[in-house]
């Protein structure tokens, strides 16, 4: 008898939504899925979103048998960021520019909201603001730079062979 606790429903739902209720392997995307532990539960004794991935029964079996290695599964987990449209193409291009140039001028904060929310970029300098009639201000133009978190994110996505982003 196993003392393994079930994956909480909210966490399971989050993992399913992350993959669009499909297998996380881009060339598969089969709609019937199971929740798999990237590092086995027997080693971690816990359920964490970063260690869970949605896989179809076939890919899950192939992963468990070693036909699909853990490094590949980790890359598929990371690619879900792009499949789920977490970051817009503009945000991804901005990250690439920041990786290469260190800074970039951005017009408006709303178009990079997710990068701010995830603390991947910060405002190094406000160039222009808009003043509303109620006295509040909105940043219209600013200089974006990478945060330490942003650098870590990019390092995990940079292809070691050619130095380009893998998206």
C-alpha positions as CSV (number, residue, x, y, z in Angstrom):
1,X,0.0,0.0,0.0
2,X,1.4,3.4,-1.0
3,X,1.3,6.5,1.2
4,X,1.6,8.7,-1.9
5,X,-0.7,11.7,-1.6
6,X,-2.8,12.6,-4.6
7,X,-1.8,15.6,-6.7
8,X,-4.0,18.5,-5.5
9,X,-6.9,19.2,-8.0
10,X,-5.9,22.8,-8.5
11,X,-2.3,21.9,-9.3
12,X,-3.4,19.1,-11.7
13,X,-5.7,21.6,-13.4
14,X,-2.8,24.1,-13.7
15,X,-0.6,21.5,-15.4
16,X,-3.4,20.5,-17.8
17,X,-4.1,24.1,-18.7
18,X,-0.4,24.7,-19.2
19,X,-0.3,22.1,-21.9
20,X,-3.8,22.8,-23.3
21,X,-5.1,19.5,-22.1
22,X,-2.8,17.7,-24.5
23,X,0.5,15.8,-24.4
24,X,3.3,18.3,-23.8
25,X,5.5,16.8,-26.5
26,X,5.0,19.1,-29.5
27,X,5.1,16.4,-32.2
28,X,2.5,14.3,-30.3
29,X,-0.1,16.7,-28.7
30,X,-2.5,13.7,-28.2
31,X,-5.6,14.9,-26.2
32,X,-5.7,12.0,-23.6
33,X,-3.2,12.8,-20.9
34,X,-1.8,11.7,-17.6
35,X,0.2,13.8,-15.2
36,X,3.8,12.6,-15.0
37,X,6.6,13.5,-12.5
38,X,9.7,14.6,-14.3
39,X,11.9,13.5,-11.4
40,X,10.1,10.5,-9.9
41,X,7.9,10.9,-6.9
42,X,9.8,8.2,-5.2
43,X,12.9,10.6,-5.2
44,X,11.1,13.8,-4.4
45,X,8.2,12.7,-2.2
46,X,6.3,15.8,-3.3
47,X,4.2,17.3,-6.1
48,X,5.4,20.6,-7.5
49,X,4.3,22.3,-10.7
50,X,7.8,22.6,-12.0
51,X,8.2,18.8,-11.7
52,X,4.9,17.9,-13.3
53,X,4.1,17.5,-17.0
54,X,1.1,16.3,-19.0
55,X,1.9,13.4,-21.2
56,X,-0.2,11.0,-23.2
57,X,-0.2,7.4,-22.0
58,X,2.2,6.4,-24.8
59,X,4.7,9.2,-24.2
60,X,4.5,8.6,-20.4
61,X,5.3,4.9,-20.9
62,X,8.2,5.8,-23.2
63,X,9.5,8.4,-20.7
64,X,9.3,5.9,-17.8
65,X,11.1,3.2,-19.8
66,X,13.9,5.6,-20.8
67,X,13.0,5.9,-24.5
68,X,12.5,9.6,-23.9
69,X,15.2,11.0,-21.5
70,X,14.6,13.4,-18.6
71,X,16.6,16.2,-20.3
72,X,14.2,16.1,-23.3
73,X,11.1,16.1,-21.0
74,X,12.6,19.2,-19.2
75,X,13.0,20.9,-22.5
76,X,9.4,20.0,-23.5
77,X,8.3,21.5,-20.1
78,X,10.1,24.7,-20.9
79,X,8.7,24.9,-24.4
80,X,5.2,24.9,-22.9
81,X,5.8,28.6,-22.2
82,X,5.7,29.2,-25.9
83,X,2.9,26.8,-26.7
84,X,0.7,28.4,-24.1
85,X,1.5,31.8,-25.4
86,X,2.7,33.1,-22.0
87,X,5.0,35.5,-23.8
88,X,4.1,37.4,-27.0
89,X,6.4,37.3,-30.0
90,X,7.3,40.9,-29.2
91,X,8.3,39.9,-25.6
92,X,10.4,37.0,-26.9
93,X,12.1,39.3,-29.5
94,X,12.7,41.9,-26.7
95,X,14.4,39.2,-24.6
96,X,16.6,38.3,-27.5
97,X,17.5,42.0,-28.0
98,X,18.3,42.4,-24.3
99,X,20.4,39.2,-24.4
100,X,22.5,40.7,-27.2
101,X,22.5,44.4,-26.5
102,X,21.8,44.7,-22.7
103,X,19.1,47.4,-23.1
104,X,16.3,48.4,-25.4
105,X,13.8,51.3,-25.6
106,X,10.2,50.1,-25.2
107,X,7.0,52.1,-25.9
108,X,4.5,51.3,-23.2
109,X,4.5,48.8,-20.3
110,X,1.4,46.9,-21.2
111,X,3.0,45.1,-24.2
112,X,5.6,43.6,-21.9
113,X,3.4,43.1,-18.9
114,X,4.2,39.4,-18.6
115,X,7.9,40.0,-18.6
116,X,7.4,42.5,-15.7
117,X,5.0,40.2,-13.8
118,X,7.6,37.4,-14.0
119,X,10.4,39.8,-13.0
120,X,12.4,39.0,-16.2
121,X,12.9,42.7,-17.1
122,X,13.0,46.0,-15.2
123,X,12.7,49.7,-16.1
124,X,16.2,51.2,-16.0
125,X,15.1,54.6,-17.0
126,X,11.7,56.3,-17.8
127,X,11.9,58.3,-20.9
128,X,8.3,59.6,-21.2
129,X,5.1,59.4,-19.1
130,X,1.5,60.3,-19.8
131,X,-0.4,62.4,-17.2
132,X,-4.1,61.5,-16.7
133,X,-6.5,64.2,-15.7
134,X,-6.9,62.5,-12.3
135,X,-3.2,63.0,-11.5
136,X,-2.1,59.5,-12.2
137,X,0.8,58.8,-14.6
138,X,1.5,56.0,-17.0
139,X,4.9,55.2,-18.4
140,X,4.9,55.6,-22.2
141,X,8.5,54.9,-23.0
142,X,11.3,53.4,-21.0
143,X,14.6,51.6,-21.2
144,X,14.2,47.9,-20.4
145,X,17.0,45.8,-19.0
146,X,17.2,42.1,-17.9
147,X,17.0,41.2,-14.3
148,X,19.0,38.4,-12.7
149,X,15.9,36.2,-13.2
150,X,15.7,37.3,-16.8
151,X,19.4,36.3,-17.4
152,X,18.7,32.9,-15.7
153,X,15.6,32.4,-18.0
154,X,17.6,33.2,-21.1
155,X,20.6,31.0,-20.1
156,X,18.2,28.1,-19.7
157,X,16.9,28.8,-23.3
158,X,20.1,29.5,-25.1
159,X,21.4,26.7,-27.4
160,X,24.9,25.9,-26.3
161,X,25.9,25.0,-29.9
162,X,25.1,28.4,-31.6
163,X,24.2,30.8,-28.8
164,X,20.7,31.4,-30.2
165,X,17.4,31.2,-28.3
166,X,15.5,28.0,-28.8
167,X,11.9,29.0,-29.6
